[in-house]
């Protein structure tokens, strides 16, 4: 057996010619779900900051995403909204992949 994707002779190839093997697909689903869960926590944090800063009398807010803690102000609202839009788009992409809409496709050259 010739080396496949850096595996030595006799090693089982990562790709089986039919796409990803069942073990790799399961790991991909678990990884994607973990990313979605992480994104949801960050989205909730951003929504809380935007809501709090939109309330009368609140000038600053401590945004804790679980990864970082930063103080944001009303002046940051447009940046927060843009970041939230990006997070929501990323969430939509990952959710579509998890549902099978972004299944990997094996593409081979025609020559």
N, C-alpha and C positions, 0 to 999 in steps of 0.2 A: 504494500500500500504506500503510495507516495505521500509526502508530508502535506497536510491540509491545514491552512490557516495557522502555521507555526507549530502544529503538533508533530511529534516525532513518529517514526514508522510504527505502525500497530496501534496508535492512539485513535480513539473514536473521534471523528470529525465533529466540529460544532454544528456545521450545516450539513444536512442530510440530502441535499439536492432537491428536496421538496419544500424548502423553507426552513423555519426554525423547528427544532425538535420539541417534543412535548414538555421536557423539563425546562428548556429555555423559555418557552411560552409562559409557563407557570411563574417563573422568576420574574419575567417582564410584567405580568399582571400584578404580582405582589409589589414590585418596585413602583409601578405606575400608581397603584392604590395608595401606597405610602406617600408618594409625591402629592397626590390629591388631598390626602388628609392634612399634610403639612401646609399646603396652599390655603386650605379652608381656614386654618387657624390664623394665618397671616391676613387673609381677607377680612375676617371678623375684627382683627386688631385695627386694620386701616379704616373699616367702616365705623368703628367706635371713635376713632380719632376725628374723622370727618364730621360725624354727628356731634361730638362734643364741641369742636371748634365752631360749628354752625350755631351753637346755642349762645344766646345773649349773655355777655359777661365773662365768657371763657376766652382767655387770650392765648393760653398755651396748654399743651397736653403732652403727657409722657406716653409715647407710643412704644409698647413692648410687643415685639413680633415673636418672641420666643427665641430669637437669634440675637437681636440687638435691642437696646433700650435707648430711645432718643427723644429729646424734647422738640416738639413741633409747634408752630404758631399759626395764627390766622393767615399770615403771609404765605405759608406753605400749602394752603388749601388746594391751589391749582396743581401743584406737584403731587400732592397726595391723591387727588382724583385721577391724574394721569397714571400714577403707579397702580392704583386700584383697577383701572381699566386694563392695564397690562396683565395684572394678576388674574382678573376674570377671564381674559382671553386665553391665558395659559391654562387655566382650569378647564375651560371649554375644550381645548385641544386634548388635554390629558384624558378628560372624560370620554371624548369621542374615541380615542385610542383604546381605552379600556373596554368600550362597547364593541370594539371590532372594526370601527370605521377607519382606523389607521393601521390595519394589519400590514406587517412587512411583506414586501413583494420582492422576489428574487428576479433580478434583471440580468440578462446575459446578452453580450454583443452578438450580432447576427453574422459576423464574419467567421 
